Amino acid sequence: MLVLTRKVDESIMIGDMVEVKVLGIDGSSVKLGIQAPREVPVHRKEIYEEIRKENVAATEGPPMDVERLKGLLKKTR
């Protein structure tokens, strides 16, 4: 793990396109600003973990009945 020390209004770069800037410090809380392209998802870790769990759960469901799906698609045309 890389550990850096930054002060308010200082930033770090992740690659060429993601900037993380320290906006403020209030006690034990740090306010960060993250500037990244729209196609780069940025989430708090606890939200990221929930998304990951939901994606795993979605792949563990029963297999899709392809013939039933074909029938549903024909009805919509």
N, C-alpha and C positions, 0 to 999 in steps of 0.2 A: 504494500500500500504506500503510495506517495503521500507525504504529509507536508502541507504548505502553510505558512502563516501569511495572512492578508489583513490589511486594515480597511476601514470603510472607504469606499470608492476605488479600491484596488480590485483587480480581476485576475482570473486565470483563463487560459484558452485550452480547449479540448479539441485537438485537431485544428483545422483551419476555419471551422464554421461555428463552433459552439463557444460562447463566452459566458463565464460565470462570474458575476460581480457581487461584492459585499455591499449591500445597500445600507445596512444598519446593524447595530448590536445593542440589545436591551437585556441586560443581565445575562442569563444563560441562553438566550434566544438570538439567533443570527438570521437576518433577513437577506435572502439571496435573490438576485435577478439573473435569469437565464435567457440568453439570446441565442436562438437556434433556428435553422430552417424549419418550415412547417412539416416537412416530411420526417423530421427527427422527433419521435415521441419523447416527451418529458413528463415524468410523473413522480410524485412522492413515492418512496419505496413501498409503503404499505398499500398504496393504490396499485402499483406495479404488480405486487404479489397477488392481490385479488384478481387482477386481469389474467395473470398467468394461471391461477387456479381455475378460473372460469374457462379458459381456453383448453386446459387439460381435461376438465369435466366434459366439455362439449365433444371431445374426441373419443370419450369412453362410453358414449351412449350406444344403443342398439344400432346395428347397421341399417342403412336406409334401404327400403324396398324400392329398387330401381324401376320395376314394372309399374308399381303404384305411382311413383313420381312421374313416369311417362304419361300415365293416364291423366294426372292432374294438369300436366302441361298442355295436353291436347284439349282439355276443357277450356283453358284460358285463351285459346287461339280462335 
